[in-house]
Amino acid sequence: MRKRINKTQQQLAIDMFQSREYISKQEGGERKIPPVSTKYFLEKYNNPRLALEAVNEYIGWGITYLDGQNAKNDRFFLQLILLQELERALETVSKVKLKEDLASTNSMEKQDIYKSTKEVAKIVHFSTLYLSMVCETYDISWLKIWKDHHNDLKSKGYVAGKS
């Protein structure tokens, strides 16, 4: 990210009130990127990629960027793959019949439920990558999108508390 915004480690260190050595250790994986740095990059540079990488770093799982030989991290590829995965997930999830009585769920039903959870995980992954790409490409605030989303959830009575 630092290179993307054309800053040296020293320039970034001054910007963030940190030492150049600390920035170097963060980049080298010796130190975790603190949440305050993540928030700084989101607010100043609208960079959801860093936020997703920080989540992954802190909790050990999460959204990873596509870097394999078959990945094309452009907006057309992400849109196409998201649409394909949405169709597959909709088909798979619609076949699942959740029950009140969990003990009566047979092994075939449990397999269908498991399969649907895997499809939903793909949707979460690809839709987050798509959202990240769109926010960066079209200069849409990642933070504002999520604040608006949380406000929508509150207005519908799905969540309580501050957003």
Secondary structure, DSSP 4 states (H G I P E B T S, - for coil): -TTTTT--HHHHHHHHT--HHHHHHHHTTSSPPPHHHHHHHHHHH--HHHHHHHHHHHHS-S-----STT---SHHHHHHHHHHHHHHHHHHHHH----S-GGG--HHHHHHHHHHHHHHHHHHHHHHHHHHHHHHHTT--HHHHHHHHHHHHHHTTS--S--
